[in-house]
Amino acid sequence: MLNTYTNTNLKINACSGGIYKTYKESWFERFHLQSTRAERLLDKNNYLHIIVLQMVICGEMEVMAELITEKDFEKYYND
C-alpha cells in the first residue's frame, strides 16, 4: 500500500537549493574533488590567487563552485 508507514532509523543530513552568482567578476566551474584542478583550487597556500565563494555537490565526487580572483574580490572590501 502506498500509505504504509515503516519506521526506520535512517537519518539524512541534506539541504537543497541553488547556487547563485554573487559577484559580477565571479564564475562557475565543475570539477572532481580528486582532480588536479581541485588540488590547486583548494590548496591552503592559494598559489592560484582564486577564492572559492561557495560549492555544491553535484555528483558522488563532483562539485560546482563559484570562484573569483583575489584581486577582484578585494575590490569590494578594500575601499
C-alpha positions as CSV (number, residue, x, y, z in Angstrom):
1,M,0.0,0.0,0.0
2,L,1.2,3.5,-0.7
3,N,0.1,4.8,2.6
4,T,2.0,2.2,4.7
5,Y,4.5,3.8,7.1
6,T,7.6,1.9,8.2
7,N,9.7,3.3,10.9
8,T,13.4,3.3,10.0
9,N,16.5,4.7,11.7
10,L,17.6,6.3,8.5
11,K,18.8,9.9,9.1
12,I,19.5,12.1,6.2
13,N,21.5,15.3,6.6
14,A,21.0,17.2,3.4
15,C,20.0,20.5,2.1
16,S,18.7,21.6,-1.2
17,G,18.8,24.8,-3.1
18,G,20.6,26.6,-5.8
19,I,24.0,28.1,-6.2
20,Y,23.7,31.7,-7.3
21,K,26.3,34.1,-8.7
22,T,27.2,36.7,-6.1
23,Y,29.8,38.9,-7.9
24,K,29.9,40.3,-11.4
25,E,33.5,39.0,-11.8
26,S,32.9,35.5,-10.4
27,W,32.5,32.4,-12.5
28,F,31.4,28.8,-12.1
29,E,33.4,25.6,-12.5
30,R,32.6,22.0,-12.1
31,F,35.3,19.7,-11.1
32,H,36.1,16.3,-9.4
33,L,37.3,16.6,-5.9
34,Q,40.2,14.2,-6.6
35,S,41.4,16.2,-9.7
36,T,44.5,18.3,-10.2
37,R,42.2,21.3,-10.5
38,A,40.6,20.6,-7.1
39,E,44.1,20.3,-5.5
40,R,45.1,23.7,-6.9
41,L,41.9,25.5,-6.1
42,L,41.7,24.1,-2.6
43,D,45.4,24.4,-1.7
44,K,45.7,26.3,1.6
45,N,48.6,28.3,0.1
46,N,46.3,29.6,-2.7
47,Y,49.0,29.8,-5.3
48,L,46.3,30.5,-8.0
49,H,45.0,33.5,-6.0
50,I,41.5,32.3,-6.5
51,I,38.8,32.3,-3.8
52,V,36.1,29.6,-3.6
53,L,33.0,31.5,-2.6
54,Q,30.6,28.6,-2.5
55,M,30.3,25.0,-3.6
56,V,27.5,22.5,-4.1
57,I,27.8,18.7,-4.6
58,C,26.6,17.6,-8.0
59,G,27.7,14.0,-8.0
60,E,29.5,11.5,-5.8
61,M,32.8,13.4,-6.0
62,E,31.8,16.3,-8.3
63,V,31.2,19.8,-7.2
64,M,30.1,23.1,-8.8
65,A,32.0,26.0,-7.3
66,E,31.7,29.8,-7.6
67,L,35.2,31.3,-7.9
68,I,36.6,34.8,-8.0
69,T,40.2,36.1,-8.2
70,E,41.6,37.6,-5.0
71,K,42.2,40.8,-6.9
72,D,38.5,41.1,-7.9
73,F,37.3,40.1,-4.5
74,E,39.4,42.6,-2.7
75,K,37.9,45.4,-4.8
76,Y,34.7,45.0,-2.8
77,Y,36.4,45.1,0.6
78,N,39.4,47.4,0.3
79,D,37.7,50.7,-0.5
